[in-house]
Amino acid sequence: MAATSIPATASTAEAAGAGTLWRPTAPCTPQACVEATGRAAAAPLAVLRVAAVVLLLIVGFLVSPLGARIPARLVRRWCRWVVRAAGVRVRIDGGAAPDRGLLLVANHISWLDIPLLAAVRPARMLAKSEIRQWPVAGWLTARSGALFIDRDRIRALPDTVARIAEALRAGDAVAVFPEGSTWCGRAQGPFRRAAFQAALDAGVPVQPVRLRYRTAGGAPSTAPAFVGDDSLLTSVWRVAATRGLVAEVEVRNAIEADSHPDRRSLSRTAESSVLPGTWPARACDGLRRPVPVLAERGLGGVGQSAPAGSCEVVSA
């Protein structure tokens, strides 16, 4: 069954000047959702970890002009080193991602998610346009071949979907966080569907990846969460100052796009594949999950949630 393209017409909301209403947000905040779990690392160790992360990023900056000439296995290894340098052990389970055009999708918790996804398979990242302005990280993101989305312009969405589909047809992997916002890890936002239209248009599989963070003892940890009014530096320091963090990366079965009739069905299957397990009842304060206006049009990308209250507990 042929996929239906997303209509290019703007919504009434945008015409009324409410173009930001569809932007996905999460209710998570550091104050309500982030708990100090595990033993704190000594300050000198935390400083060394941050320095190691910066050093690896500089190395990436220096070799980035080589682009596609860098073997994928070295990129994957470098990404694991970045996470490990921050003091976080990495466990990757599941099969290898298909080596062709592929839409990588995952739940979104932390800035660590980006190198973790690239450790599964190097990919072009879908990122919010604001990241271009970030010092160092913005430049690296742009040089990596990222596809940027202006989340304040609904009219730009069809063009973004078309660019993703073009990259997928060319055999590239494109990584998307369909929630469109970071959550604390104890709850998950609904997947936006637009990116899945690109997979349907290009006829490529969707590769779901489940990301979770735990302590060395196996307890869930929200220390890596990058949410609310957190600054990037604050989040990086919190990770570096926490001992025994473990990142669990579970590569789920790839979903063939032609096995689903539309983006709604495809996105729901992918979302159910990466839902987190049940978290403790004390995890969050139980606010309802937000449903932004025009959520169906929303296109997830790398991003941080807007400040709000705390989040609800959901289970797989």
PyMOL commands that set and color helices and strands:
alter all, ss='L'
color gray80, all
select helices_A, chain A and resi 12-15+30-33+43-69+72-85+113-120+129-133+137-143+154-169+194-202+232-240+257-259+263-274+295-297
alter helices_A, ss='H'
color red, helices_A
select strands_A, chain A and resi 88-94+102-106+124-128+147-149+173-176+206-214+245-251
alter strands_A, ss='S'
color yellow, strands_A
deselect
rebuild
show_as cartoon
